[in-house]
């Protein structure tokens, strides 16, 4: 076998990155049952649903304080991003000004709710 035919044989096969992905999928049990073809898309990972459930749990446990904290963190993140030039976001509201207004409203609601909850507690 000469070097040209060997190069053509290698070039006709899968790319090295595809082989590595297939090996990684096989090692971690991510095969689809009909082989580990690198062209198969990976199975859907519902990570966001787990994140949403965790945030809902924190909101339920911590109440309006959690709302105020998450809104403040989100507001600070979008404020910083807007100052760096972000004007459109993947958020449903799209425009960062609308997002900032929404988060400010949530922050105010969380602070008001925290105050109302504390004021309604006897002995505090």
N, C-alpha and C positions, 0 to 999 in steps of 0.2 A: 504494500500500500504506500503510495507516495504522499507527500505533504499536502498537495492540492486536494486530493480526494479525501484525506483525513479532515482537512479544514471544512470542506463542503458537508461532510457527515456531521461534524460538530455544529456547524451553522444551521443545519436543518432541524436539529433537536430543540428541546425547550431551553429557555434562557436560564442561566444559573439562579437568578432570583426566584424563578418559578419553582425550581427544584428545592430551594431552601424553604420557601413557603409551604410546599407540599410536605416536606419532612417535618417542619414545625407543627403543621396541622395534624399529622399522623402521630407525632409524639404526645400531643396534648389532647388527643381524642376528639378532634374537631372534624373528623371525616364525615361524609354524608352517607356512609353505608354502601355506596357503590364505587368506592375507590377514593383516592385523594387527588383527583384531577385539579391542577392549579387553576383551570378556567372556571371551576365551580365557585360561585360567590359564597362567602362565609355565612353561616347561619345568623339570623337576626339576633342581636343582643339587646334586650330591653333594659339596659342600664338606666336610661332616663326615667323609666317608670319606677325603678327602685329609688332613684334620687328624689322624685316627686313624693313618693310615699314617706321617705325619711323627713323631708321638709314638712309634710303635713303632720307627721308625728310630733316634730319639734314645735310646730304651731299649736297643736292641741295641748301639749304639755306645758309650754311656756306662755301660751296665750298672746296677748297684745305685745308683750315684750319681744317675743320672737318676730312678730311682724315688724316692729320698729327696728330691730337689729338687721334683719334681712333687707328691709327697705333702705336703711342707712348704708349698708355695704354695697347694695346695687347702685344707689345714687352716687356714692363716692367713685365706684368703678366707671359708671357712664360719664360722670363729670370729668374724670381724668381722661377718658377716651375722647370726649368731645374737645377738650382743650388741646389734644394731640391731633385733631383734624377729622375725627369720625363724625359724619353727619347722617349716615344711613346705617341701620343695624339689621340683623336677621330677626330681631324681635318682631312680634306681630304689629306693633305700632310703627315700626320702621324709622321714623324721624326721631333723632336723639333728644330733641326738645320736648316732644310728646312723652317720651320715656322718662325724662327727668321730671316732668310735671306729674306723671303718674306715680313715680316713686316718692316724690315729695308729698303727694296726697296720702299715700300709704304710710309714710313715716309719721305724718301728722295724725292719722287715724290710730296708729300704734301707740303714739305718745298719749293721745287723749284716752284711749282705752286703758293704758297702764295707770294713768292718773285716776280715772273713774273706778277702776278695780281697787286701787289702793284706798281711795276715799270711801268706798263702800264697806271696807273691812273694819269691823268694830275693834277698838283698842289699838289702832295704828295711827 
